[in-house]
Amino acid sequence: MAAARGATAAKTASNAAIPQLAWNQIRPASVVLVSGTEGFLADRSIRLLRDLLRAEDPSLELSELTADTYVASELATVASPSLFGEPRFVRIDAVEKCSDIFLTEAISYLENPAEGATVVLRHAGGVRGKRLLDAIRAAQGTAIEVVCTELKKDAEKIDFVAAEFATAGRKARPDAIRALVSAFSGDLAELVAACTQLMADTTGAITEQTVAEYYGGRAEVSAFAVADLAIAGRTGEALLGLRQAINSGTDPVPMVAAFAMKMRTMAKVSSARVPSNQMARAFGLAPWQIDRAKRDLRGWNDAALGTCIRLIAETDGIVKGAGGDPLFALERMVTAIASRGRSLAR
């Protein structure tokens, strides 16, 4: 059912001679073009294919290139068979920003793909690289295209969330799904994170009350929204959002959990000095989570991160009954994070 619904997102280009599939229908091919503006679905689709190939052969060699910083002969080097002939998986990002040398070599590669190699090209939209896209879409028998368009309609997002819970074997009532979509309608990645958090923290069927306890009854007020405002340094808006969330019945425990999850990810990313895709694999995170954490880190340093993470742990204890005023502790936590820890020194 999920695949059938997902297929409606795939739009066939008039000049395409190759199969065009939805994100959840991806399958092996010599060349796989992953197109479209929905980066979250594109990353998930590529991971699905990688995991499928790795399950077939654990010796799968993984390589990652970027088309805008491409060096001559890189593609031929990583796609060519090794001494022992292991299968190869080559992911190439930023094809929409590709250099001229990449464009030339990628079109040439299409004429004679390496045996045993799966080359995935991620194009996020725009006119750059059109000649390559046209060549891929004409490469019958060699290539497929996976189209990752944005889920703009609420009905599409509701179907998507229902499939998320069904795939995980969890029951979620329709009113709960609608409440989640209402609360996170603007960001698919945050919507998936909210579903994941609910499944990790709860048992049994997920109801509208479950969603309200974690994310508040108002669409614009949620634990993650308040955390985002505080991390961005918007103290007044964060405090207002906190009070609205608490007044609408949000439990302080998941509120603190949302802050803890985002700050822990920021700390992990801050401490690493490797490319985003390597960080994602090392930390068990999706690439979009790494990119979001990098944006959130602007204006932060290690000392501020450490101070605020310790305060979150202290606040978590208070809201779970360790003593003290939970609301005061929450407001103190939000103010401290919004000031990058500076308010605690006053």
C-alpha positions in Angstrom: 0.0 0.0 0.0 2.8 2.4 0.9 4.6 1.7 -2.4 1.4 2.3 -4.4 0.7 5.6 -2.6 4.4 6.6 -3.0 4.2 5.9 -6.7 1.8 8.9 -7.2 4.7 11.2 -6.3 6.7 10.0 -9.4 6.1 12.2 -12.4 7.3 11.0 -15.7 9.4 13.4 -17.8 8.3 13.7 -21.4 11.7 12.6 -22.7 12.3 9.8 -20.3 12.9 6.3 -21.8 13.9 4.8 -18.4 11.7 3.6 -15.5 10.7 6.4 -13.1 10.0 5.3 -9.6 8.9 6.7 -6.2 11.5 7.0 -3.4 10.4 3.7 -1.8 10.5 1.7 -5.0 14.2 2.2 -5.6 16.0 -0.9 -7.0 19.5 -1.8 -8.3 20.7 -0.6 -11.7 24.0 0.4 -13.2 23.1 4.1 -12.9 20.5 5.4 -10.5 19.4 9.1 -10.8 17.8 10.3 -7.6 16.1 13.6 -8.6 13.8 16.1 -6.9 13.8 18.7 -4.2 12.8 16.5 -1.2 16.2 15.9 0.3 15.0 13.8 3.2 13.2 11.3 1.0 16.2 11.2 -1.4 18.6 10.3 1.5 16.3 7.7 2.8 15.9 6.2 -0.7 19.6 6.0 -1.3 20.1 4.3 2.1 17.5 1.8 1.2 19.4 0.8 -2.0 22.7 0.8 -0.2 21.4 -1.5 2.6 19.8 -3.8 0.0 23.0 -4.2 -1.9 25.0 -4.7 1.4 22.5 -7.4 2.5 23.2 -9.2 -0.8 26.9 -8.9 -0.5 28.5 -7.6 2.8 31.8 -7.0 0.9 30.1 -4.1 -0.9 32.6 -1.2 -1.4 31.2 2.3 -0.6 32.5 5.5 -2.2 31.2 9.0 -2.0 32.0 11.9 -4.4 30.7 15.4 -4.8 30.1 16.6 -8.4 31.0 20.3 -7.6 34.5 19.4 -6.3 35.1 16.5 -8.6 38.6 15.6 -9.6 39.3 14.1 -13.1 39.1 10.3 -13.3 37.6 9.9 -9.8 34.5 8.1 -11.1 36.4 5.7 -13.2 38.7 5.0 -10.3 36.1 4.2 -7.7 33.7 2.4 -10.1 36.4 0.1 -11.6 36.6 -3.5 -10.3 39.1 -4.1 -7.5 41.5 -7.0 -7.3 38.9 -9.3 -5.7 36.0 -8.0 -7.8 33.8 -6.8 -4.9 30.6 -5.0 -5.9 30.8 -1.2 -5.7 28.3 1.4 -4.5 29.2 5.0 -5.6 27.1 7.9 -4.3 27.6 11.2 -6.1 26.1 14.3 -4.5 25.5 17.9 -5.7 25.1 16.9 -9.3 23.0 20.1 -9.7 26.3 22.0 -9.0 28.5 19.7 -11.1 31.8 20.9 -12.6 32.4 20.7 -16.4 34.9 17.8 -16.0 32.4 15.8 -14.0 29.7 16.5 -16.7 32.0 15.2 -19.4 33.2 12.1 -17.6 29.7 11.2 -16.3 28.2 11.3 -19.8 31.1 9.2 -21.0 30.6 6.7 -18.2 27.0 6.2 -19.3 28.3 4.7 -22.5 30.2 2.0 -20.8 29.2 1.5 -17.1 31.6 -0.6 -15.0 30.4 -4.2 -14.3 29.4 -4.8 -10.7 29.1 -1.1 -9.9 26.0 0.9 -8.9 26.4 4.6 -9.4 23.9 6.8 -7.7 23.7 10.5 -8.8 21.8 12.9 -6.6 20.4 15.9 -8.4 18.3 18.3 -6.2 16.9 20.4 -9.1 17.8 23.3 -11.3 19.1 23.5 -14.9 22.7 22.7 -14.2 23.6 19.3 -15.6 20.6 19.1 -17.9 22.7 17.5 -20.6 23.6 14.7 -18.2 20.0 14.2 -17.0 18.9 13.9 -20.6 21.5 11.4 -21.3 20.6 9.3 -18.2 16.9 9.5 -19.1 17.7 8.1 -22.5 19.9 5.3 -21.3 17.4 2.5 -21.6 18.5 -0.8 -20.0 21.3 1.0 -18.0 19.6 3.6 -15.8 16.5 4.2 -13.6 15.3 7.5 -12.1 13.9 7.8 -8.6 11.8 11.0 -8.2 11.7 12.5 -4.7 9.1 15.3 -4.9 8.0 17.2 -1.9 4.9 16.0 0.0 2.9 19.2 -0.1 -0.7 18.0 0.6 -1.8 17.0 4.0 -3.3 13.9 2.6 0.1 12.8 1.2 1.7 13.4 4.6 -1.0 11.5 6.4 -0.5 8.5 4.1 3.3 8.8 4.7 3.0 8.9 8.5 0.6 6.0 8.5 3.1 4.0 6.5 5.9 4.9 8.9 3.9 3.5 11.9 2.7 0.4 9.9 6.3 -0.4 8.8 7.4 -0.3 12.4 4.6 -2.5 13.5 2.9 0.2 15.6 -0.7 1.2 15.7 -1.5 4.9 15.4 -5.1 6.2 15.4 -6.1 8.5 12.5 -6.7 11.4 14.9 -3.1 11.0 16.2 -1.7 10.9 12.7 -3.6 14.1 11.8 -2.4 15.8 14.9 1.3 15.0 14.1 0.9 16.2 10.5 -0.7 19.4 11.8 2.1 20.0 14.3 5.0 19.3 11.9 3.4 20.2 8.5 6.3 22.4 7.4 9.2 19.9 7.8 9.1 16.3 6.7 12.3 15.5 8.6 11.0 16.8 11.9 7.7 15.0 11.3 9.6 11.7 10.9 11.7 12.5 14.0 8.5 13.1 16.0 7.1 9.7 14.9 10.4 8.0 15.8 10.4 9.7 19.3 6.9 8.7 20.0 7.6 5.1 19.0 10.7 5.0 21.2 9.1 6.5 24.3 5.7 4.9 24.3 4.0 1.5 24.1 0.7 0.4 22.8 -1.5 2.4 20.3 -0.5 6.0 19.7 -3.5 8.3 20.3 -4.2 12.0 19.9 -3.7 12.3 23.6 -0.2 10.8 23.3 0.6 13.4 20.6 -0.8 16.2 22.8 1.3 15.2 25.8 4.5 15.2 23.8 4.0 18.0 21.3 1.2 20.2 22.6 -2.3 20.9 21.3 -1.4 23.7 19.0 0.2 23.3 15.6 2.7 26.0 16.1 3.8 24.9 19.6 5.7 21.7 20.0 8.7 20.5 22.0 10.9 20.6 19.0 9.6 24.0 17.9 10.5 25.5 21.3 13.9 23.8 21.2 14.6 25.2 17.8 13.7 28.8 18.9 15.9 28.5 22.0 18.9 27.0 20.1 18.6 29.9 17.6 18.8 32.4 20.4 15.2 33.7 20.2 14.6 33.9 23.9 11.3 35.7 24.0 9.7 33.5 21.4 11.1 30.3 23.0 9.7 31.3 26.4 6.3 32.2 24.9 6.2 28.9 23.1 7.2 27.0 26.3 4.4 28.6 28.3 1.8 28.0 25.5 2.9 24.3 25.3 2.7 23.8 29.1 -0.7 25.6 29.2 -2.0 23.4 26.4 -1.1 20.3 28.4 2.3 19.3 27.2 4.2 17.1 29.6 7.5 18.7 30.8 9.4 15.3 30.4 9.1 15.1 26.6 9.8 18.8 26.4 13.2 18.2 28.1 13.7 15.1 25.9 13.4 17.2 22.7 16.1 19.6 24.0 18.3 16.7 25.0 18.0 15.0 21.6 18.9 18.1 19.6 21.7 19.2 21.9 23.3 15.7 22.0 23.3 15.7 18.2 24.9 19.1 18.1 27.6 18.0 20.5 28.4 14.9 18.4 28.6 16.9 15.2 30.7 19.6 16.9 33.3 17.1 18.0 33.7 15.4 14.6 36.0 16.6 11.8 34.9 14.4 8.9 32.4 14.8 6.0 28.7 14.7 6.8 28.0 11.3 5.2 30.8 9.7 7.3 29.4 11.4 10.5 25.9 10.1 9.6 27.2 6.5 9.4 29.4 6.8 12.5 26.6 8.3 14.7 23.7 6.3 13.3 22.0 9.5 12.0 20.5 10.5 8.8 22.4 13.1 6.7 19.7 15.6 7.1 20.2 15.4 10.9 23.8 16.2 10.5 23.1 19.2 8.2 20.5 20.5 10.6 22.9 20.2 13.6 25.6 22.1 11.6 23.1 24.9 11.1 22.1 24.9 14.7 25.8 25.1 15.8 26.2 28.6 14.5 27.1 30.9 17.4 27.9 28.0 19.7 31.2 26.7 21.2 32.2 23.6 23.1 32.0 25.3 26.5 28.5 26.6 25.9 27.4 23.1 24.7 28.8 21.4 27.8 27.2 23.9 30.1 23.8 23.6 28.5 23.9 19.8 28.3 24.6 19.6 32.0 21.7 22.0 32.7 19.4 19.8 30.6 20.4 16.8 32.7 19.7 18.7 35.9 16.3 19.9 34.5 15.4 16.4 33.5 15.8 15.3 37.1 13.6 18.1 38.4 10.7 17.5 36.0 10.9 13.8 36.9 10.4 14.5 40.6 13.9 15.1 42.0 12.8 18.3 43.7 12.3 22.0 42.7 9.8 23.9 40.6 9.5 22.2 37.2 8.2 25.3 35.4 11.0 27.5 36.8 13.5 24.8 35.9 12.1 24.7 32.3 12.2 28.5 31.9 15.8 28.6 33.3 16.8 25.9 30.8 15.2 27.7 27.9 16.8 31.0 28.9 20.2 29.5 29.4 20.2 27.7 26.0 18.9 30.8 24.2 21.8 32.8 25.7 24.3 30.0 24.9 24.8 29.5 28.7 25.7 33.1 29.4 22.6 33.7 31.6 23.9 31.2 34.1 27.0 33.3 34.8 25.0 36.4 35.8 
